Structures are given as C-alpha cells and as structure tokens.
C-alpha cells in the first residue's frame, strides 16, 4: 500500500511537471538582458500554437487550470516562506522598534484584483506619520523619511516579507504586478493607457517590473514598469513565475531591483 502511494505521488509530480513545461510552450521568452530598457511585444505570427493531438489537449487543459495551479503554487511558497522567514522578520521587527518609536509593522490600503481594495502588511521603514505633512507621495530610493538602516531593509526587500500572509489569505500572489494605493491608481488610470489591465490579475509580492526596473520616481518610470506588467499578464505561466521568483532572490541578495 505504501509503495502504491509513493508511485501515485511520483506520477502526480511527473504529470504536474509536464503540464508546467507545456504551459510555457506558448509563452514568449521575456526580456532576460538587463540592458533592455523595456519589453517589446512579440509579433503575433511569431508564436506557434499547438492545438491538435495529445499535446494540444494538454495545453488547453493547462490554460483552463492555470489559475488553480498558480494558487497551489502561491499557497506552497507562502507557507514555506512564512515558516523560513519568521526569525528574520522577528529580528528585523525588533531592530525597527529599537531604532524608531512606533510599531514595527503597519498596514496600508492597496488596490487588488478587479479593483477591490485590501490591507497590505509591511515592516515599517519610515518615520512615524511620514506623510502627515506631505500627503500621499511616492517613495524614493534615497527617501529622507527613512529610519536608520531603512534603506538596507528596503533594498533587501525584508519589509515585503509580511506580505506572504496576504498571499496565504488569497489577496495577493507571489508573482504579479505590484499593488498600488487607491489615490495613485486613480491618477495613473488617467495618465497611462491600459493601466487598468493590471487589475485583471492578482497583485504580487514581486514581478517582472521589479526584477528588471528601478524605483518608479517619475511617471515615465511608472509607464515603463506598466509595460513589463502587461507583458507578464500576456505571457504568464507557472514556469515564468518560477523564473521571476528565482531572479527576485538574486536581485534581493544583490540589493538591486525595484519596489
């Protein structure tokens, strides 16, 4: 009986692996060269779609079930990430409390799937009431409101780790466009064509824009990041998510990447 269970697990793993690979057969390979200023949309005729035979059936099945695969991936990664990162989050929170008055954690309203708002969780890297006098403004790479070592915490993306809870709750995904605040969403809707298409998928902790672009300090930066987001939405599949996640780990260790 035990041997049968092991065989069933092995076969399930093989099938999931095949499906994940097939998911990417129709995906355009996204920009891998960091020199590329922004992604270029593939020509429609350059993508070959296999729609006949067994492979075609698997592709159609994988497309229909991608949302379920992605959710399973999110649950597994977020649960594992929470367990592994608990000591890091605890130490970082204790450090924040030691160097700055106020809570170590905070939550903020963001716009998610289909325009629905939710509360995002973060470790605080700025002084308390940072926007009391200025109102809502975009954070900058060398923001004067940062607490001591706040820049390092942000560059290492340690402040984003509590968002694994958002992923586990189903409000976010591991990979997807970064969620924005309602006040900025309304502004960007007016200034950037197709911006609302970002709301057709769950927002993510990391994404294509985060591993290939810098901080969005100007509207020009935001427009470039939206190009990356739309490319991801168009070509998203499980293997693309895995590649972005692995690249995120690399850029986080290097202290690079965007917010």
N, C-alpha and C positions, 0 to 999 in steps of 0.2 A: 504493500500500500504506500509506504514511504517512497519507494522507488518510482511509483506511478506519479506521485505528487511532484517529485523532482523533475520528471520528464515533462509534465504539464507546464511547470514553471519555465523550463528551458525552451519548450516550443512557443510559449507565450512571448518570451523575451525575443526569440528569433523573429516571430511574426511582427512584433512591435518595431523591431529594428528595420525590417524590410519596409514596413509602412512608412517609417520616418524617412528612410532614404528615398522612397518613391515620392514622398511629399515634396522633396526638393528637386525632382527631375524637371518640374515645370517652373522652378524658381530661377529668376535671373540672378547671377552671381553679383552681389552688391560690391560697391567700391571697397577694395582692400588696400589701395595705396593711400596713405595719409596725405600725400601731396594733392589729391583730388580736392578741389575747392567745394564741389557739391556734386551729388549724383546726377547722372544723365539717364533719362528714361530709355529703356530698351525699345528698339523698333518692334512693332507687333509681329512682323514677319520673321523675326529672328528667334522666336520662341516656338519650339516644336512641341505640339500637344499629342500625346499618345492616348487615343480614346478607344482602341479596339483590343480585343483579346483579354487575357488574364491581367496583364499589366495595366491595361486601360481601366479594367474594373477596379483594381486595387487603388489606382489614382482617384477615381471617382469616389470610392468608399472613403479614402483618406481625407479628401476635401470635405465631404459631408461630416466626418467625425473629427475634424481638426480642432474644433472648439473643446471637445471632450478631452482629446489628447493634451491640449495646451493647459487645461485646468488641472489635469492629473500631474503634469509636469510642474505647474505652479505650486500645488499642494506639497509634493515631494521635496522640491527645492526649498520652499519657505520653511517647512517643518524642520528639515535638516539644518537650514541656515540659522533658525532661531536657537536650536539646541547648541550649535557650534559657537555662535556669536554672543551668547549670554554673558560669558566672562568679560569679553571685550566691551560690550555695551555697559555692563556694570561698572567697570573700571573707568570708562570714558565719562559716564554719568557722575561718578564720584569726583573725578577731576574737575568737571564743569562746576559742580557745587562748591568745590574748594577755591576756585579762582574767580567766581562770579556769583553775586547774590541772585536769588530766584530759583525757579525749578530747573532741573536738568532736561526734562522732556517738555515738549509743547505740541499742541495740535493746531492745525490750520485748515480752513475750508478750501477744498480744491474741486475742480470740475472733472467728473469721470465719464464713464460710458453713457452715451446718449444724452449728455448734458446734465446728468444727475450729480448733485454735489455730495461730498463726503468729507470726513475729517481725516486728514493725513497725520501720521505720527512722525516726529523727528526729535533728534537730540539738539538742544539749543546751542548755537554757535555765535549768537549776537547778544549784545547787552539787553537787559530787560526793557520792554517798551521801546524797541528800536525804531518803530515807525510812529511814535506818539506825535512828534513834531512834523515829520516829513510826509506822513501818509504812506499809502502803498507804493513802493518803488522797487525796481528790480535790484537784486543783489549784484554786487560787482566782485571781481576776483580779489582785489585788494580793498575790500569794503572797510571803511574806518569804524564801523559799528561792531566789528568782530571782537570777541573776547580774546584773552591771551590763548595762543595756540589754536584759536578758532579756524584760522586758515588751514592749518595742518589737518584738523578734523574733517574739514570740508573736502580738501584735496584727496584724502584717503577714503572719502565717502562713508566715514563712520557714522555721520549724522543721519544717513539714509537707512541704516540697519533696522530701526524700529518699524520701517515700512513693510518688513516681512510679515508683520501682524496684519497689515492691510491686505497683503496678498492672500494670507490664510483665510481672512474674512471674505475674500472674493471681490473686494472693492478695487483691487489692483492686480496686475500681472507682474511676473518677474521682468519680462521684456515688453516694451511698448512705448508709445510717446509719453513724455513726462507730463503729469497733470499740472495745469496752471490754475491760478487763482481766478475767481469769477470776474473781478474787476479788470484783469488783464485779458481774459477771454473775450469780453465784450469789445474791448479796444482792438484786439487782433482780428476779430471777425470782420471789422470794418476795413482794416488795412491790408489784410492778406487774403487773396482769393483761395478758396478751397480749405481754409483753416479749419472749418467745422468738420471736415472729413476725419480729422484726428479723433473726433468724439465717437466715431463708429466702432472703435475698439477700446478695450480696457486700457487705462494708462499703466505705465510700467515704472519699476524702480530704475531700470536702465534701458537704453535703446540705441538704435543706430546713430542718432544725432549725438548722443552722449559720448560715444567712443570715437567719433570722427570729427567733432567740432568743439570749439572752446565755449567760454561763458557767453551768454547772449546779453551783451551790454547795450546793444542798439537794435532798432527794428530790422536793420539789414542782417544782423546775426540771426535774429528770430526767423526771418524768411528762409535763410539757408538751412536752418535746423528743421523747418517745416518740410523742406524738400526731402530731407533724409527720412522724416517721419512718414511722408506719403509713399516714398519708395518702400519702406518697411511694410506698410499696410498692404501695398500691392503685391509684394513678394513673400509675405510672411509664411513660414512653415517651421516645424519643430527643430530641424537642423539649423536653420538660420538663428532661431532663439538660442540654441546651444552655443553657436559660434559667437554671437554677441555677448553672451554671458561669460564665456572664456576670455574674450577680449577685454571685457569690463574688469575682470580680475587683474589682468596685466596692466591696464592703464591706471587702476587704483593703486597698485603696488608701485607704479612709477610716479604717482602723484599727478597724473595727467587726466584729460577728459573734461567734459562739460557737466553742467548741472542740469 
